[in-house]
């Protein structure tokens, strides 16, 4: 908001109705699915803007898939098979994680 003389002007409203506490990866999953459409090049570029700590960089693909599977909104299903028809052929969750999420996650400072 902004104070204009003696009058308060509301400039925006934040809706905390769906707010929750959780891991940063929860939101990164949604961005990768909805905005990047599983483009791992875009994911890597995005992650370069974060200084992910070592704990988050280790086994990033497996952690991201775990969060995707637990996500409140569907982040897999047809949203995966259209851009990645090979996803139907993977034999393990590790293979699926690598297909969707395996990027060289930069550490602090790039």
N, C-alpha and C positions, 0 to 999 in steps of 0.2 A: 504494500500500500504506500500511499504518499500523503503527507500532510500539506494541504494547500491553504496557507494562512491558518484560519481556525477550523478548517473543515478537512476531515479525513476522506480520501478517495481510495476506494478499493480497486486494485489493479489486477487481481487474480484471486483464485480460490484453490486451495489444495484439498483434495478429497482423500482422506486417509482410510476410507472404507475397506480397501483391499490391502492395506499396509500390513507387512509382516516382517519379522526378524528372521534372517537366514543368511546363508552363504552367498557371497558375491556371484558365484557361478550360476545361481538360480536365474539371475537377470541376464547374464551373458548367454545362457542357453536360449532364452527367448529372443535376444537380439540376433543370435546366429541363425535361428530358424526363421523368424519373421522379417528381419531387415536384410540379412545377408543371404538368405535362401540356401544355407549350408555352403556358401562359398568360403573355402578355407583360406584363400588369399586375403579376403576381406577380414576374416576372423583374426588372422595373424597381424594384419595392419592395425586392427582395433586393439589387440592385446599389447602392441608396442606402446600404446598410450598409457598402459597400466604398469605399475611397478609391482607385479605379482610377487608375493613372498615365495620363498623356496618351497614351503609346504603346499602351496597351490600349484606351483609349476610341476612338481613331481607327479607323474602318472595323470597328467592333465586330461588326456582323452578318456581314460576310465572314469575319472571323477565327473567329467562333463556328461558322459552317457548315464551315469548313475543319477545325476540331478535331472537329466531329461526324462528318465523313466519315472522319477518321483514327482515331476512337475505337475502342478494343479491343472494346467491346460495342456491339451495334447500337443506334444512337440515331435512326435514320431508318426507312425502310420503312413498314410498316403503322402504326407508332407515330406517323407524321406524317399519313398519309392519312385516318385515322379522325377526328382533330380538325380537320384542314385538307384537305377534299376538293379545294379549289382548288390544292393542291400538285401534283396530277396535270396541271394545265393550265399550269404555269409553263414558260416557254420557255428561261430561262437560270438559271444558278446564282445570279446576283445577285438575280433575282426570288425565288428560293427563300430565300435568306439574308434578304431584306427581310421576307418573309412570316413566317418563323419567329423571327427574332432582332432585327429593327430596333426598337430602343427608344432613347429619349433617355437615353443613359448619363450619369448625373450625374458631375461631376468632384469632386475633393477638396473637402470642405466642403459638398457638396450641390449 
